[in-house]
Every structure is written in C-alpha cells, then in structure tokens.
Amino acid sequence: MKLEAFPPGIEFDVGIIMGQDKWSTLNRSEKLSVARLFKKKVSSGEYSNISMVGRSSSNVSRYRKNS
C-alpha cells in the first residue's frame, strides 16, 4: 500500500491507496477482505493516524490520514 506517501487531510478509499491497477485485478471477494482488514486495523488503532470519515455514494468506506 502507498499509505506512507499519501498526503494528510485528503479523503481516500482502500482502492486508491492500493493503486487502481492492482485493485482492479482483485475479485469482489478479495476486495471485501482487504477492505475489512484495513477497517479493522483503523478501528483497533494500528493505523492511529487514519480515521474513517464515512461512506461514499457507492457505499465504499472513506478514510482520512491525519497529520
């Protein structure tokens, strides 16, 4: 993932930080698994500088990297 290089303050989803080229090769089940794992790590505080900000119109979880 490109999370370290992602700028703070901008909203993103897991597909953006993985890279759309890699994300598009995953099937639906794999995308859901990756997204669940990321959400779990954010919720547990493992990624303490990331917060969930809501969902997009397509029901995808959106996050923000805090400074």
HELIX and SHEET records of a PDB file:
HELIX    1   1 VAL A   14  MET A   18  1                                   5    
HELIX    2   2 GLN A   20  TRP A   23  1                                   4    
HELIX    3   3 ARG A   28  SER A   44  1                                  17    
SHEET    1   A 3 GLU A  11  PHE A  12  0                                        
SHEET    2   A 3 SER A  61  LYS A  65 -1                                        
SHEET    3   A 3 ILE A  50  ARG A  55 -1                                        
END                                                                             
